[in-house]
Amino acid sequence: MKMDRLHDCFPKNKDYCRHMKIIFHLSAFMLICMTSLPLKSIAQSLPVGTPIIEDALRRAQLLGEIDSSISFTSRPLFPTASMKMTNIFDPYSNLKNERRTKSDGTVRFANNKGIVQILPFTWQQQFNTHHPYSLNDGAMIPAKGYQTLISGGVYAKYGPLSIQLRPEYVYAENQNFQGFYKEQPDNIWSKYYEFLNNIDLPERFGESAYQRLFWGQSSICLTHGPISLGISNENLWWGPGVRNSLMMSNTAPGFIHITLNTVKPIRTPIGSFEGQIICGRLEDSGFTPPDTSRTYNGGKLYASKRTDWRYINGGVISYQPKWVPGLFFGLTRTFIAYYKDMGRTFKDYLPIITPISKQANYGEKESPYPNDQRASFFIRWLWLKTHAEIYVEYFREDHAYNLRDMIVDAEHSHAYLFGIRKLIPLKAYTNQFIQFNLEITQLEQTTTNPERASHYIYCHFAGIPQGYTNRGQLLGAGIGPGSNMQSISVSWVKKLKTIGLEFERIVQNNDFHNYAIRDPRAIWVDLGTSLLGDWDYKNFLFSAKLECIKSLNYEHYYVPISDDISQLWKPRNIINVQAQLGVSYRF
C-alpha cells in the first residue's frame, strides 16, 4: 500500500524552491491581510461526489429553497457560507430529532470561536461482472470485480483557519478481463498505440489487487468573507454538467493544489461572481498499456512516457447578471506542462491569464516549451417558476490561431455538453416530485479539414504524452476521448429520497473507430439500464445503483460470418452488470 505524502508532492530543487518562495510570500501577505480583518464567515466544503446531498441541494435550488445566485458550476460547494447551513450533511435539519445518539459529533472551544467536527464515515462499494466500467467515482479505478472506497475524518476551524482531514482508502480486486483483442490485425494495433502513446489511460492497473491510501478530500484554508486561500487535495468540478464535466470532474483522484476561490457569490452592482484559480501537481499512473512487446513493420509500438510531474494551472469564473436572475455565464481554462520544461516567469506560472489565441500569445511562433491548453464556455439558466434548468458547455481542445480562426473553424478540436432538468410536483403529495434529467455529451471529433486533423479530445501529440489525466484517470469527462453519451433518467424524489430509472447510450472512442476500424457495423456502443435509489434514515444515508450494460461490438471487435457482403457480420456482444452500494453515517 502506498501513501501520498505532502512533503513528497514537489521536488526539492533550486527552481522549485524559488517558485515556492514567491508563492508563499504572496500567500503570507494575503493571509496576514485576511486575518487582520474581522471574521465574517467560515466555509466548510461539501466534497464533490458526496452521495445524495450534493444533488439534493441542486434540486432544492430549483424549488426556490436555496439562493438562486449560486451557480453550482464551481465545486466543491461551501454550504455553510453560501447557504447559511449549520450542518452541511443535514440540509433539511432532520438529524436533531432523528439521530440515534445525543451527540452531533461536534466539540466547541474558546467561547465558541473554535470547533472540531467528526465528518461522516462513508463506505462505497461497486462490482463489475465482466469488464471495467467507471464514471465519476474519484479515487476508485476502472476494474473488474469487487472494489471499495472508505473515507472519514475530522474538520476543525478557529477564526479564519480551517483544516479538513478526510483521507480515502481504495481497494480493488482488479481481476483479469478481456481487453483489446489480440486477434486484431497489426495495423489496427499500430493505430491503437498511436492513441495509447499520447495519453495515460491504462487498460488495467497492474496484474494484482490494487490498494492505495490518498489524502482524499483534505484541505487547509484561510477564509474571509467570500474569499478562501489554501492548499487542498479535494476533487474539483467545473461547469454546469451533471453526468459529465468537460473540464474538471471527479473521475480521477484529487490532486494537490494551491487554491484561491470564492466560497459564496461576490455581490457587485452589475451582478454576482464566483470562481477559482488553482496551481497544482499531476502524477502519472505508473502502469503500461497492454502487450508492450508488440512490433509493426520492424518497429516497437510502445513508447515509454516521461515520469516527472506535470504542473497544472487552471481557473473557472461564472457571472450572474443582476438583470436576469438565474442566468449564469462562465469560462474555464487549464494549462499543463512538465515542471522541468517551464520557464520561471509570472506568465509561466499563471498562463491562464495570457491571451487565448496563439497569434496574441506567441506571434508566429509556437510555445517555447510543450504545454497543453484547454478552454470552455458555459451557460446555465434556472427557470424557478417551472422548477427547471437548462445548461450548455462548449469546449475547445486546442488554441485557435485568432478570432477569425475561431469563427471560421469553430468545430475544430471541440466538444460540447447539453442538459435539461425538470421537477414536476405531485399535487396529491406534499414535497414530492417527478424529476426528469436529460444530458448529451459529444467528444467525438468532426473532421473539418484533413490537413488539420484532431484525433482525440484530452490527448496531446506535442510533448505531453500523459494527456489530460491524473494517476491514469481523466480529469475531464469520464466517458473518455472520442466518446459520446446520451443519458435520460426519470425519478420520484422527496427531499433526500429518490427512486428512479436511468437509460444511457455511450459510443466508446468513436474517433479511434473512425481512424482504425472504419466499418459502421462495428461501432462499440454500450446500452445501460439502471435502477437508482437514495434513502435517508436517521443518521444513515444509503445510495444504490444496479445497472445492466449491453456492450455491442465490445472493444471494437467483430467477426465476419460470410463473404457475402449482403449479410450482416456477427457481433461480439457482451453483458456486464455493475452494482453500486454506498452507506454514510452522519454524526
ZIGIGI-V89289 format. One line per field, one symbol per residue. ss: DSSP state (h for helix, s for strand, l for the rest). phi: phi as a letter, one per 20 degrees, with the letter a starting at -180 (. if undefined). burial: + if it has 24 or more other C-alpha atoms within 12 Angstrom, else -. A space follows every 10 residues. Layout:
BEGIN
ss->???
phi->???
burial->???
END
This chain:
BEGIN
ss->lssllhhhll lllhhhhhhh hhhhhhhhhh hhhhhlllll lllllsllll llhhhhhhhh hhllllllll lllsslslhh hhllllllll llllhhhhll lllllssssl lllsssssss ssssssssll llllllllll lllsssssss ssssssssll sssssslsss ssllslllll lllllhhhhh hhhhhhllll llllllllls sssslsllss ssssllssss ssllllssll lllllllsll llllllssss sslllsssll ssssssssss ssllllllll llllssllss llllllllls ssssssssss slllllssss sssssssshh hllllhhhhl hhhllllhhh hhllllllll lsssssssss ssshhhlsss ssssssllll llhhhhhhll lllsssssss ssssslllll llssssssss ssllllllll llllllllll llllllllss llssllllll lllsssssss ssssllssss sssssssllh hhhhhhhllh hhllssssss ssssssslls ssssssssss sslhhhlssl llllllllls sllsssssss sssssll
phi->.ddfdffdfc fdcfffffff ffffffffff fffffeeffd bcddedggng gmfgffffff ffemecgfee eldccfecff eedleecfec fdlefgedfe cffemdcdbl lmecbccfeg eccdcbbdec bfbbblcmff dfbenebbcc brrcccbble eccddbfcdc ccglffbfdf ffffffffff fffffffcad cffbendbgd bbddfmedac cdccledcca dbcffccdoe fdeccfdccd feffcfbecc bedbgeecfd pdccrbcccb cddefnddff lfefcblndf ffdfdfdffd eccbacbccd ffecgndcdb ccbcccbfgf effcegffec ffefgeefff ecmedegfbf bcdbbbcccc cedffdlbbc bbcdccfcge fbffgfffcf efldbbbbbc cbddfefecf lcbdddccbc ccdfeeeeaf ecfcfbfmec dcocffmecc lncfeefffn gmdcbccccc becbleebba cccccceelf ffgfedemef fdfecdddcc ddbcbdblfe cdcbbccddd eelglmdbcf daffffefef edecdcdddc bcccdee
burial->---+----++ --------+- --+------- +--++----- ++++++++++ ++++++++++ +++--+++++ ++++++++++ +++-++++++ ++--+----- ---++----- ----++++++ ++++++++++ ++++++++++ ++++++++++ ++++++++++ ++++++++++ +++++++-++ -------+++ ++++++++++ ++++++---+ ++++++++++ ++++++++++ ++++++++++ ++++++++++ ++++++++++ ++++++---- -+++++++++ +++++-++++ ++-------- +++-++--++ ++++++++++ +---++++++ ++++++++++ -+-----+++ ++---++--- ------+--+ ++++++++++ ++++--++++ ++++++++++ +--------+ ++++++++++ +++++----- -+++++++++ ++++++---- ---+++++++ +-++++++++ ++++++++++ ++++++++++ ++++++++++ ++++++++++ +++++++--- ++++++++++ ++++++--++ ++++++++++ ++++++++-- ---------- ++++++++++ +++++++
END
